[in-house]
Amino acid sequence: MTSSLPRLIERFFAHRLMRQRNVSMHTVASYRDTFKLFLRFAHRKTGRPPSSLKLEDFDADLVIAFLDDLAAERRAGTTTYNLRLTAIRAFFRFLAFEEPAYSHQIQRVLAIPGKIGAKREVQFLVRAEIEALLAAPDKRSWIGRRDYCLLLTAIQTGMRLSELVCLDCSAVTLDAGAHIRCFGKGRKERVTPLTKILRAAPKQWLEEPRPGHPDILFPTVHGSRMSPDAVQYLLAKYVKQAAEQCPSLRAKRISPHVLRHSAAMELLDAGVDSTVISLWLGHESTRSTQAYLHAHLAIKEAALAKIDPLNEQPFRRFKADDKLLSFLDNL
């Protein structure tokens, strides 16, 4: 007996993702895009329309061919490749309960390995660059005051872009124990304390007149919620202005996520423990915070490399005499 693939995909999205797991709409949209790409590829490969596909068609060979096509034809990078594979794996873990008769086919797909990509060095802003960026908005205008408060909030709290644009005025508490509440990945609520500097900026900004919906913390001039693209645009504009006073900004590719990295590095420089930084940023695991530790150590090592050792013989690397060890050293 063959199983209808469309029926299973519909049940996966409507029942497993939305009802049972209650995942965010960002996750639903990401998985949806993966299956749209896969079904179009399967149609080209098998000649069958998506509505006629069977579960037997969705095997490991087809999945591998789809992933190879992403890399070769669509030039998908490692991150995109692994993102598509993650969606497919989630579907097949769902199938393990729904269709146990296909366990061999399911296990073969789940065994497909992801790609290991090169880990880029964490990009962040140093204190002088942060000060130049915050000085760029013109505080004499309503937009300038909004943008200053937004940039300061991003740098001080380390919020993700999606978290920033969804902030409401009701999320800000300015009394004793001043803080901002937001919902991060996995719909986890996070409370971030406000520094003295950050406490003053939202207090002044909350007194500003707001067009449209009065509860949106960072609205557009039309009163709607700012889009991620709008924030990226204004950041690029202010980075360009700030680079005139701080030339080192020209050599960096600065995105809203770099502001998040900058918040983490500021905490690390202040001596805050990595586990606290992980909680501050809303990381699922403390392993995500290790990248900041490596970046911090790299700075210290670079500084130490400029200092000549006192009364010490220069360091000499061991050189193997054995041919096999020499071969391994030269790999």
ZIUR-V700084 format. One record per pair of residues at least 4 apart in sequence whose C-alpha atoms are under 8 Angstrom apart, sorted by the first residue. I is the first residue (numbers start at 1). J is the second residue. D is the distance in whole Angstrom. If there is no record, write none. Layout:
BEGIN
i=I j=J d=D
i=I j=J d=D
END
This chain:
BEGIN
i=2 j=54 d=7
i=2 j=55 d=7
i=2 j=56 d=7
i=3 j=54 d=6
i=3 j=55 d=5
i=3 j=56 d=8
i=4 j=8 d=7
i=4 j=52 d=8
i=4 j=53 d=7
i=4 j=54 d=5
i=4 j=55 d=6
i=5 j=9 d=6
i=5 j=51 d=8
i=5 j=52 d=8
i=5 j=53 d=6
i=5 j=54 d=5
i=5 j=55 d=5
i=6 j=10 d=6
i=6 j=50 d=7
i=6 j=51 d=6
i=6 j=52 d=8
i=6 j=53 d=7
i=6 j=54 d=8
i=7 j=11 d=6
i=8 j=12 d=6
i=9 j=13 d=6
i=9 j=91 d=8
i=10 j=14 d=6
i=10 j=15 d=8
i=11 j=15 d=5
i=11 j=16 d=7
i=12 j=16 d=5
i=12 j=17 d=6
i=12 j=91 d=7
i=12 j=94 d=7
i=13 j=17 d=5
i=13 j=18 d=6
i=13 j=28 d=7
i=14 j=18 d=5
i=14 j=19 d=6
i=15 j=19 d=5
i=15 j=20 d=6
i=16 j=20 d=5
i=16 j=21 d=6
i=16 j=94 d=8
i=17 j=21 d=5
i=17 j=22 d=6
i=17 j=23 d=6
i=17 j=28 d=7
i=18 j=22 d=5
i=18 j=23 d=6
i=18 j=28 d=8
i=23 j=27 d=6
i=23 j=28 d=7
i=23 j=186 d=7
i=23 j=187 d=8
i=24 j=28 d=7
i=24 j=186 d=7
i=24 j=187 d=7
i=25 j=29 d=6
i=26 j=30 d=6
i=27 j=31 d=6
i=28 j=32 d=6
i=29 j=33 d=6
i=30 j=34 d=6
i=30 j=87 d=8
i=31 j=35 d=6
i=31 j=84 d=8
i=31 j=87 d=5
i=32 j=36 d=6
i=33 j=37 d=6
i=34 j=38 d=6
i=34 j=84 d=6
i=34 j=87 d=7
i=34 j=88 d=8
i=35 j=39 d=6
i=36 j=40 d=6
i=37 j=41 d=6
i=38 j=42 d=6
i=38 j=66 d=7
i=39 j=43 d=6
i=39 j=50 d=6
i=40 j=44 d=6
i=40 j=50 d=7
i=41 j=45 d=6
i=41 j=66 d=7
i=42 j=46 d=6
i=42 j=47 d=8
i=42 j=48 d=8
i=42 j=50 d=7
i=42 j=62 d=7
i=42 j=66 d=8
i=43 j=47 d=5
i=43 j=48 d=5
i=43 j=49 d=5
i=43 j=50 d=6
i=44 j=48 d=8
i=48 j=52 d=6
i=48 j=53 d=7
i=49 j=53 d=7
i=53 j=57 d=7
i=54 j=58 d=7
i=55 j=59 d=8
i=57 j=62 d=8
i=58 j=62 d=6
i=58 j=63 d=7
i=59 j=63 d=6
i=59 j=105 d=6
i=59 j=106 d=8
i=59 j=108 d=8
i=59 j=109 d=7
i=60 j=64 d=6
i=60 j=105 d=7
i=60 j=108 d=6
i=60 j=109 d=5
i=60 j=112 d=8
i=61 j=65 d=6
i=62 j=66 d=6
i=63 j=67 d=6
i=63 j=109 d=7
i=64 j=68 d=6
i=64 j=112 d=8
i=65 j=69 d=6
i=66 j=70 d=6
i=67 j=71 d=6
i=67 j=81 d=7
i=67 j=84 d=8
i=67 j=85 d=8
i=68 j=72 d=6
i=69 j=73 d=5
i=69 j=74 d=7
i=70 j=74 d=5
i=70 j=75 d=6
i=70 j=76 d=5
i=70 j=81 d=7
i=71 j=75 d=5
i=71 j=76 d=5
i=71 j=77 d=7
i=71 j=81 d=7
i=72 j=76 d=8
i=76 j=80 d=6
i=76 j=81 d=6
i=77 j=81 d=6
i=78 j=82 d=6
i=78 j=115 d=6
i=78 j=116 d=7
i=78 j=117 d=6
i=79 j=83 d=6
i=79 j=117 d=8
i=80 j=84 d=6
i=81 j=85 d=6
i=81 j=114 d=8
i=81 j=115 d=7
i=82 j=86 d=6
i=82 j=114 d=6
i=82 j=115 d=7
i=83 j=87 d=7
i=84 j=88 d=6
i=85 j=89 d=6
i=85 j=114 d=7
i=86 j=90 d=6
i=87 j=91 d=6
i=88 j=92 d=6
i=89 j=93 d=6
i=89 j=109 d=7
i=89 j=110 d=6
i=90 j=94 d=6
i=91 j=95 d=6
i=92 j=96 d=6
i=92 j=106 d=6
i=92 j=109 d=7
i=92 j=110 d=7
i=93 j=97 d=7
i=93 j=106 d=8
i=93 j=110 d=8
i=94 j=98 d=6
i=95 j=99 d=5
i=95 j=100 d=7
i=95 j=106 d=7
i=96 j=100 d=5
i=96 j=102 d=8
i=96 j=103 d=6
i=96 j=106 d=7
i=99 j=103 d=7
i=102 j=106 d=6
i=103 j=107 d=6
i=104 j=108 d=6
i=105 j=109 d=7
i=106 j=110 d=6
i=107 j=111 d=6
i=108 j=112 d=7
i=121 j=291 d=8
i=121 j=295 d=7
i=122 j=261 d=7
i=122 j=291 d=7
i=122 j=292 d=7
i=122 j=295 d=6
i=123 j=252 d=8
i=123 j=254 d=8
i=123 j=258 d=6
i=123 j=261 d=7
i=123 j=262 d=8
i=124 j=258 d=5
i=124 j=259 d=7
i=124 j=261 d=5
i=124 j=262 d=5
i=124 j=265 d=7
i=125 j=129 d=6
i=125 j=130 d=6
i=125 j=258 d=7
i=125 j=259 d=7
i=125 j=262 d=5
i=126 j=130 d=6
i=126 j=262 d=7
i=127 j=131 d=6
i=128 j=132 d=6
i=128 j=246 d=8
i=129 j=133 d=6
i=129 j=242 d=8
i=129 j=246 d=6
i=129 j=248 d=8
i=129 j=249 d=7
i=130 j=134 d=6
i=131 j=135 d=6
i=132 j=136 d=7
i=132 j=242 d=5
i=132 j=243 d=8
i=132 j=245 d=7
i=132 j=246 d=6
i=133 j=137 d=8
i=133 j=238 d=6
i=133 j=239 d=6
i=133 j=241 d=8
i=133 j=242 d=5
i=134 j=148 d=6
i=134 j=151 d=7
i=134 j=152 d=7
i=135 j=242 d=7
i=136 j=238 d=6
i=136 j=239 d=8
i=136 j=241 d=6
i=136 j=242 d=6
i=137 j=144 d=5
i=137 j=145 d=7
i=137 j=147 d=6
i=137 j=148 d=6
i=137 j=238 d=7
i=138 j=143 d=8
i=138 j=144 d=5
i=138 j=145 d=7
i=139 j=143 d=8
i=139 j=144 d=5
i=139 j=145 d=5
i=139 j=148 d=7
i=140 j=144 d=7
i=140 j=145 d=7
i=141 j=145 d=6
i=142 j=146 d=6
i=143 j=147 d=6
i=143 j=221 d=8
i=144 j=148 d=6
i=145 j=149 d=6
i=145 j=205 d=7
i=146 j=150 d=6
i=146 j=205 d=7
i=146 j=218 d=7
i=147 j=151 d=6
i=147 j=234 d=8
i=148 j=152 d=6
i=149 j=153 d=6
i=149 j=201 d=6
i=149 j=202 d=6
i=149 j=205 d=7
i=150 j=154 d=6
i=150 j=164 d=8
i=150 j=218 d=7
i=151 j=155 d=6
i=152 j=156 d=6
i=152 j=198 d=7
i=153 j=157 d=6
i=153 j=158 d=8
i=153 j=159 d=8
i=153 j=198 d=7
i=154 j=158 d=5
i=154 j=159 d=6
i=154 j=160 d=8
i=154 j=164 d=7
i=154 j=256 d=8
i=154 j=259 d=6
i=154 j=260 d=7
i=154 j=263 d=8
i=155 j=159 d=8
i=155 j=259 d=5
i=155 j=260 d=6
i=155 j=262 d=6
i=155 j=263 d=5
i=156 j=194 d=8
i=156 j=195 d=8
i=156 j=198 d=7
i=156 j=263 d=6
i=157 j=192 d=6
i=157 j=193 d=8
i=157 j=194 d=8
i=157 j=260 d=8
i=157 j=263 d=7
i=157 j=280 d=8
i=157 j=281 d=8
i=158 j=259 d=7
i=158 j=260 d=4
i=158 j=261 d=7
i=158 j=262 d=8
i=158 j=263 d=5
i=158 j=264 d=7
i=158 j=280 d=8
i=158 j=281 d=6
i=159 j=163 d=6
i=159 j=164 d=6
i=159 j=260 d=6
i=159 j=281 d=7
i=160 j=164 d=6
i=160 j=184 d=8
i=160 j=256 d=8
i=160 j=257 d=7
i=160 j=260 d=7
i=161 j=165 d=6
i=161 j=228 d=7
i=161 j=256 d=6
i=161 j=257 d=7
i=162 j=166 d=6
i=162 j=228 d=7
i=163 j=167 d=6
i=163 j=182 d=6
i=163 j=183 d=7
i=163 j=184 d=6
i=165 j=218 d=7
i=165 j=225 d=7
i=165 j=226 d=6
i=165 j=227 d=7
i=165 j=228 d=7
i=166 j=216 d=8
i=166 j=225 d=7
i=167 j=171 d=7
i=167 j=182 d=7
i=167 j=216 d=7
i=167 j=217 d=6
i=167 j=218 d=7
i=168 j=172 d=8
i=168 j=215 d=5
i=168 j=216 d=5
i=168 j=217 d=5
i=168 j=218 d=8
i=169 j=206 d=7
i=169 j=215 d=5
i=169 j=216 d=6
i=169 j=217 d=5
i=170 j=215 d=7
i=171 j=180 d=5
i=171 j=181 d=5
i=171 j=182 d=7
i=172 j=178 d=8
i=172 j=179 d=6
i=172 j=180 d=5
i=172 j=181 d=7
i=173 j=177 d=8
i=173 j=178 d=5
i=173 j=179 d=5
i=173 j=180 d=6
i=174 j=178 d=4
i=174 j=179 d=7
i=174 j=199 d=7
i=174 j=203 d=7
i=177 j=193 d=7
i=178 j=193 d=6
i=178 j=194 d=6
i=178 j=199 d=7
i=179 j=191 d=6
i=179 j=192 d=5
i=179 j=193 d=4
i=179 j=194 d=5
i=180 j=191 d=6
i=180 j=192 d=5
i=180 j=193 d=6
i=180 j=194 d=7
i=181 j=189 d=7
i=181 j=190 d=6
i=181 j=191 d=5
i=181 j=192 d=6
i=182 j=189 d=6
i=182 j=190 d=5
i=182 j=191 d=7
i=183 j=187 d=5
i=183 j=188 d=5
i=183 j=189 d=4
i=183 j=190 d=6
i=184 j=188 d=5
i=184 j=189 d=6
i=184 j=190 d=7
i=184 j=282 d=7
i=185 j=282 d=8
i=190 j=280 d=8
i=190 j=282 d=7
i=192 j=280 d=6
i=194 j=198 d=6
i=194 j=199 d=6
i=195 j=199 d=6
i=196 j=200 d=7
i=197 j=201 d=7
i=198 j=202 d=7
i=199 j=203 d=6
i=200 j=204 d=6
i=201 j=205 d=6
i=202 j=206 d=6
i=203 j=207 d=7
i=204 j=208 d=7
i=206 j=217 d=8
i=210 j=214 d=6
i=210 j=219 d=7
i=210 j=223 d=7
i=211 j=219 d=8
i=211 j=221 d=7
i=211 j=222 d=6
i=211 j=223 d=4
i=212 j=222 d=7
i=212 j=223 d=4
i=212 j=224 d=6
i=213 j=223 d=6
i=213 j=224 d=7
i=214 j=223 d=8
i=216 j=224 d=8
i=216 j=225 d=7
i=218 j=225 d=7
i=218 j=226 d=7
i=219 j=223 d=5
i=219 j=224 d=5
i=219 j=225 d=5
i=219 j=226 d=6
i=220 j=224 d=5
i=220 j=225 d=6
i=220 j=226 d=6
i=226 j=230 d=6
i=226 j=231 d=7
i=227 j=231 d=7
i=228 j=232 d=6
i=229 j=233 d=6
i=230 j=234 d=6
i=231 j=235 d=6
i=231 j=256 d=8
i=232 j=236 d=6
i=232 j=255 d=7
i=232 j=256 d=7
i=233 j=237 d=6
i=234 j=238 d=6
i=235 j=239 d=6
i=235 j=255 d=7
i=235 j=256 d=7
i=236 j=240 d=6
i=236 j=254 d=7
i=236 j=255 d=8
i=237 j=241 d=6
i=238 j=242 d=6
i=239 j=243 d=6
i=239 j=249 d=7
i=239 j=254 d=8
i=240 j=244 d=7
i=240 j=250 d=8
i=241 j=245 d=8
i=242 j=246 d=6
i=242 j=249 d=8
i=243 j=247 d=5
i=243 j=248 d=7
i=243 j=249 d=5
i=243 j=250 d=6
i=247 j=251 d=8
i=248 j=252 d=7
i=254 j=258 d=6
i=254 j=259 d=8
i=255 j=259 d=7
i=256 j=260 d=7
i=257 j=261 d=6
i=258 j=262 d=6
i=259 j=263 d=6
i=260 j=264 d=7
i=261 j=265 d=6
i=261 j=292 d=8
i=262 j=266 d=6
i=263 j=267 d=6
i=264 j=268 d=6
i=264 j=277 d=7
i=264 j=281 d=8
i=264 j=292 d=7
i=265 j=269 d=6
i=265 j=292 d=7
i=265 j=296 d=7
i=266 j=270 d=6
i=267 j=271 d=7
i=267 j=272 d=5
i=267 j=277 d=7
i=268 j=272 d=5
i=268 j=273 d=7
i=268 j=274 d=7
i=268 j=277 d=8
i=268 j=292 d=8
i=268 j=293 d=8
i=268 j=296 d=8
i=272 j=276 d=7
i=272 j=277 d=7
i=273 j=277 d=6
i=274 j=278 d=6
i=274 j=286 d=7
i=274 j=289 d=7
i=274 j=290 d=8
i=274 j=293 d=8
i=275 j=279 d=6
i=275 j=286 d=6
i=275 j=289 d=8
i=276 j=280 d=6
i=277 j=281 d=6
i=277 j=289 d=7
i=278 j=282 d=6
i=278 j=283 d=5
i=278 j=284 d=8
i=278 j=285 d=7
i=278 j=286 d=6
i=278 j=288 d=7
i=278 j=289 d=6
i=279 j=283 d=6
i=283 j=288 d=6
i=283 j=289 d=8
i=284 j=288 d=8
i=285 j=289 d=8
i=286 j=290 d=7
i=289 j=293 d=7
i=290 j=294 d=6
i=291 j=295 d=6
i=292 j=296 d=6
i=293 j=297 d=6
i=294 j=298 d=6
i=295 j=299 d=7
i=296 j=300 d=7
i=297 j=301 d=6
i=298 j=302 d=6
i=299 j=303 d=6
i=300 j=304 d=6
i=301 j=305 d=6
i=302 j=306 d=7
i=303 j=307 d=7
i=309 j=314 d=8
i=319 j=326 d=8
i=320 j=325 d=6
i=320 j=326 d=6
i=321 j=325 d=7
i=321 j=326 d=7
i=322 j=326 d=6
i=323 j=327 d=6
i=324 j=328 d=6
i=325 j=329 d=6
i=326 j=330 d=6
i=327 j=331 d=7
END
